[in-house]
């Protein structure tokens, strides 16, 4: 507990200080004030928990000081020590938020008892705040998990209403807003993603308390807006656009290096239909071109998919994420892909089934080509609706990814060892990442990623370390010139070799050799 003592009598202040320090050593006395003006200034500067306040003081008295302090900080507790013993006066002071009223001359037991009561109240208040904070944090995590599972269609219908009751999610309608972050001339790293996500989470809640914020996946964050009043859809759409404009404008003011774009889905009355709003938000987001208004809402009369990105490109993106075993990103990208197929086939179920089956054949061949030996048996003909087909296909994708992850754990170590041995054997040549990736039957992008995961360094850094370590041995154990050593370890430019050597060792090749020769001489 942090305390300030206010009394115009110095002896009274010293007596109170000594008494408190002796009886309650855990209390921190921040300072003393001899009048109301100084008390107001100290309260503003030091922010105490409690103030022991005398009433009758020259200038601003204790009552006026309490009023002035409470205007700026209502959390401070006051214990008044006064010579006024009339009931009406005490009542007036207590109405200003004073917790305890002690008559002068005060005795130690009364002061200590009052302080302990206020201390107990502060501790209870602190516990309540901690409980509320932990509850809100747990609720936020549960809401985020619920929304994520709902949008990925991983919540069974029979449990949906139970989750709604548990999280107090009651609304007449709801719709999804999908926020997407993209660096203007930079790559967004994990730390920046965390900054953007926390900012958006706080801003979304600040602007509308009836929201559920999902997790960030691939620089995109779904936000569910709940509508608890009976409002026409046209007004909901107007509100959604206004909401997005405000968020985008405030984001742009704070983060100039990143572009925020927003796709808005249509409102639906049932929570099991929010996934439709999510898919519509994805489509709306795809329709936003650079330089245009950074938000878009899907039209009820026009749910066509933007053709700016071909199905072939979408397939390649999906295949890359499947190879990496990125579960969340695969499901996210699959939604884009499926909506494109739905548009292309005009909802014809037979054509959709055929397209998805062909896609799984492509997956199987691609994985086999990249070294994975994973079987692919898919039964899709029994699906009766596009939504059922989407769900079955997602389940098959999740199973495939799980097999990829298991296969990676058992085979990847050997493949990286094989690549390492290839580099160690042929580092004197002008070998490239693409050449090594091809040697172990992996794509360059995927090889680069898993090499760093397993080795702890990038391909280039590892190659450089091998070459520089070889160069150091040559300088120590041979009389070859620096130029000869440069060519022997795979470099074509002696000047570039010297710069790399100094960067790695802190010394030029010449200085390194001289230092070793001097050491050997001694």
N, C-alpha and C positions, 0 to 999 in steps of 0.2 A: 504494500500500500504506500502511495506517495502523498505527502502531506505538506501544507503551507500553514504557518502560524501567523495570525493577524491580530495585533493588539498594540495600542499606543504606549503601553507601559513596558519598558525594556525588561524590568525585573520579572514581570508576568510572563513575557515571552521566554526568557531564559529558564524560568521555573517549569513551564510547560515542556520545553525542549528536553530538559534533564529528566523529567518524570517519564516522558514517552520513551526516550532512549534507554532508560533503565527497565521499564516494565514491558515495553514492546520493541525490542531491538530489531525486529524484522521490518519495522516501519522506516521508510526513507523520508527524512525531513528535507525538502527541496529548498526551503528558504523561509524568511520572515519578512513581515511588512508592518510598518508602524502606523499606516493610515489606509483609508479605502482606495485612494488613487494608486498607491504602490501595489496594493492587493490585486487590483484589476489588471495592472501591467504584468505582474508575476503569473497570474492565472493564464493570461494569453500566451505568455512565453514558455512556461514550464508545464502546463497542462496537468495539474495534480489530480489525484482521485478524490481527496478530501481537503477542506479548508476549515481550520479552527478559527472562528470569526468573532471578534469583539464587536459590540454594537456602538457604544458611545466613543467616537474618535473625532479629532478635529478635521475640518474639511468634509470630505465624503465619508459619511458614517457607514456602519456595517450593513444596514438594510439596503441603502442605495448601492453599495458595492456588490451585494448578493444579486440584486436586480440586474445590474450592468453585466456581471459575469455570466449569469444564466441566459442572457440574450444571445451570447456567442457560444456558450458551452453548457448544455443542460445536463451533461453527464456528471459534472462535479457535485459531490455531496458536501453539505455544510453542517457543521456543529457550531451553534451559537452559544457564546458565554457572555451573559449580560447581567447587569445589576437591576434591570427593570423586571419587576415581579408581578405586574398586572396581567390578568387573563387576556384582555383584549389585545395588549401589545404582543404577547406570546403567540396568540392566534394569528395576528397579522403577519408575523415573521414566518410562521410555519406555512402559511399560504404561498410564500415565495419559494417553497421547495426545501426548506431547512429540515434536516432529518432529526436533529436532537437540539434541545434547549436546556442549557445548564445555567443556574443562577450563581452569581458571584456572592461571596467568595466560594469558589469551587473547591471541592475536595478530590483527592487523587482517585478514589474509588469511582466517583461519578464520571470523571473524565475518561478513565480507562474503560469503564463499562460502555460508555457511549461510543468510544472508538472501536471497541470489539464488536458492538452491534453493527456498526457501519461496515467494518471489515468483513463480517459474515455476509452482509447483504451484497457487498462487492464480489465476494467469492462465488456466491450463488448466481449472481448476474453473469460472471465470467463463464461458469459452467453451462448456463443456458445458451450463451452465445456460441460456445464450442459445440454443444449438442446441435444447435440450429445449423451451424456451419457444416458439421459432419453430415447431418441429415440432408441438407441441400446438395452437398457434394455427391453423396450416395444416390440421391434422387436423380441428379443430373446424369450420372453414369448409367443408371438403370434406364432412364429415358433414352439416352443415346443408344444403348444396346438394343432396346425395344424397337426404336425406329430403324436401326440398321438391319435387324432381323426381319422386320416387316417389309422393308424395301427389297431385301434379298430373298423374300418369300421363304423364310426359314421359321416362321411362326405358324403353328398349326391352328386352323380356324377354331377348334374347340377350346384353345387356351387364350385366344385373342381377347375375348370379353373379360376374362379373369385379369389379364395384364392391364386392360383399360381401367378396371376398378382399382387395382393395386396402385397404379400411377395417377389415379384421379383424372384420367383423360376422358373428359366428357365434352362433346361438342356437337353442334347441329351439322357443321361441315368442316372440312379441312382440306388444305392444298399444300403442295410442296414447292418450295423455292430452292433452286440449285445454284449455289455460288461457286464460281470458278476463278482461281487465281492464276495469272500468267505473267512472268517477268518480261519487262519491255526489252531489255538488252542483257538480262542476267538469268542464270539458272537459280531456281528457288531451292535452297537447301532445307534440311530438316528443322534447323533452328528458326529460320524465317517462316516456315510452314506453321510452327508452333506459335509464333508471334501473331501471324495472321489469324489463325484459328481462335486463339484466346480473345483477340480483339473482336472478331465477328461474334463469338459466343456472348461476350459481355454486351456488345452493341445490340444484338438481336433481342436479348432479354430486356435491355433497357428500354427499347422502343415498343416492345409488345411482350407482356408477361406470358401470354397464352401461346408460347412457342415450345417446340421440342427440337433440339439441335442434335443432328447425327454426327458420326465421326468423319474426319477428313480422309478421303480416298482419292489418290491421284490428283491432288490439288483441288478437289471438289468437295463441298460441304452441303448436304441436304438439310433444309430447315422446314419443319412442319408448322404451318400457321393454323391454329385452331379458331374456328368461328363459333362463338357460343350464343350469338343472337340470331334471330331470323332476319336475314338480310338478302336482298336480291343479288343474284350472281354478278350483275353489272356493277353493283357497288363493291362487291368483293374484289373484282378485277381492278377497279379503280384504286381501291385501297392497296392492293398488292403492288401495283406500279408505283404509287406514291411511296410506299415502304422501301421498295428497291432503290428508287431515286435517292432517297435520304441516306440509305446505307452506302451507296456508291459514292455520293458526294463527300460524305465524311471520311470514307476510306481514302479517296483521292487526295484529300487535304493532308492526311497523315502519312500515306505511303505513295510517293511519287514514282518509285521504281517498278511498280507492279500494276497490272491492269486487272480490275475486278469486273467480271461479266456475270449476268444472272439470267437463268431460264426459269419461267413460271409455269406451273401446271394448272389444270382446271380444278375447281373445288368439287369434292364428293362428300355425300352424307355418311358413308360407311367407312370405318377405319380399314377394312380389308380391301377397299378400293383406292386407298392412298397410293398404292404401288402404281396405279394407272397415272395418277397425277405426277408421280416421280418420272415415269417414262416420257410423259408429255414435257416435263421440264428439261429432260435430256434433249428432246427434239428441238425445243425452243432455243436452248443454248447453242445447238449446232447451227442454227439459222442466223446467228449474230456474226456479221462480217466486221473485220477491223475497221475502225473509223466511223462505224455506225453507232446508233443509240445502244449502250452496253447492256440493255435488258430487253427481253422479249417474252411474250405470253403466247402460248399455243392457241390457235383459233379453233372453236368447236366445229366450224365448217371446213377447216383445212388442216388435217392432221398429217399432211405429207412430210416425208423426211427430206432434209436438204441433201442434194446430190453432190455437194462440194467434195465429199470424201467417198471414193468408190468402195464397193464391197470388197474388192481385192485388197485395198489398203487396210480396211477394217479387219479382214482375215489375217493379214500379216501382223497387225498390232496384237490381235488375240493370240496368234501362234507364239509370238515373242514372249508374252506374259505367261503362257502355258509352259514354255520351256523353262522359264525362271521359277515356276511353281508359285506365282503370286496369286493366291486365292481371291482376295478382295478385288484386285484389279481385273482379273479374268471375268468375274461375275459382272463387274461394272461395264467392261468393254463389250461383253456378250449382249447386254441390253441394247447398246447402240447397234450391234450387228443384227440382232433379231428384229429390231424395229425397221432396219433397212430392208431385210428380207420380207417382212410383213408388207411393206409398201410396194416392193418390187412384184410380189406375187398377188397383190391386191387381196390378201387374206385367204387365198385358195389353200385349204389345209393340205391337199395332196401335194401341191407344189412346194409348200413349206416343209413338209416331212422329207421330201426328196432332197431339197436344198440342205437341210440340217444333216441328213445321212451322208451326203457328199462331203459336207464340212468335216464330219468325224473321220471320214476316210482320209481327208487331207491332213488332219491332226495326226492320225496314226502313221502316215507316211513321213510326215515332217519329223516326228519324234524318232522314228526308226533311222532316218537319215542323219539325225544329230546324235545317234548313239544310244537312244533309249529303246529297250526291248519291252514294250508295253502292249498288251493285247487290247483290242477294241471291239466289244460286242454291244451293239446298241439296238434296242427294240423300240421303235417310235411309231410303228404303224397303228398301234392300238389307241393312240391319242385321239380324242374326239373334238378338241377345240385348240385354237392357237395358244391359249393360256396354259392348257395342260401340256402341250408340246414344249412350251418355254420352260415349264417347271421340270419336266423329265430330262430335257437337254441340259439344264443347269445341274441336276443331280449327277448326270453322266460326266459333265465337266469337272465337278468337284471330286468325283471318284478318280478321274484321270489325273488331276493335279496331285491328289494324295499318292497315287502310284509314282508320279514323277518325283515327289519329295523323297519317298522311300528309296527309289532307285538311285537318286542323287547321293543319298547318305552312304549307300553301299558301293557305288562305283566311282564317284567323283574323285576320291582321294587317289585312286590308281591313275585316272586320266591326268590329273594335275602333276603327279609324279612323272608320268610319261612326257608331259610338256616340259617339265623342269630338266629332265635328262636330255631332251632335244636341244634346249637352250644351252645347257652346260657343254654339250658336245659341239655345237655349231656357232657359238657366240662370235667367233672370229669372222664369220661371214656376215653379209648384210641382210640378216633375216628380219622379217616383219611379223607383227602380231597376227596378220591374216594368214601367213604361212604356217605359223605354229598352231593356230586354231584349226586350220585345214588338216594338219597332221593328226590332231586328236579328234577329228570329226565333229567339231562344234562351230557354231557361227561366231564371228569375231566379237560381236557385242556380248554374247553369252559367255564366251571364253574369258573376255576381259573382266567381266563381273565376278565369275566364280574363282578366277585366278587370284584376284585381290582378296576375296573372302577367305580362301584357304591359305594363301601365302602371307597375307598381311601387308603386301606392297603391290603396286601396279606392275604390269608386264614390263613397261619401260624402266621403272626403278630397279626391278630385279635384274634385267639385262645389263643396266649400267653398273650395278654392284658387282656382277660377275666379271665384267670387263675391267673395272677399276682394280678389283682384287687381283686379277691376273697381271695387270700392269705393275702393281706394287711388287709382286713376286719377281717379275722380270727385272725391275730396277735394282732389286736387292741381290739377285742371284746371277745376273748377266751383265755384260759390258756393252750391251746394245744401246744405241742412241735413243733419245726420247722419240724421235721421228719413227724409227724402226718399231719401237714398242707400240706406238700409236697405231700403225698399220697392222701389227700382229694381233691386236685385241679388237679389231673390227671397226676402227675409226678411219675416215679418209682425210680428215683435216686436222693437222697437229695443233693449230690454234684452238679449235673447238675442243679437242681432246684435253688440252691444258686447262681450259675453263671448267670442263666437267670434273676433271681430277681435283682442281682446287675447291670446287663446290662440295665435293664428297669428302675430302680429307682436310680441307682448310689450308693446304699448301700447294704450291706449284710442283710439277714433276721434278724439276731441277732442285728445288729446296728440299723435297722429300728425300731424294737420293743423297744429297750432301749431308743432311742430318743423320741418315743411317750410317754413312761412311765415317762420319766423325764419332758416332757412338761406337762403331766397330773398332776404330783406332784406339779408343780409350779402353 
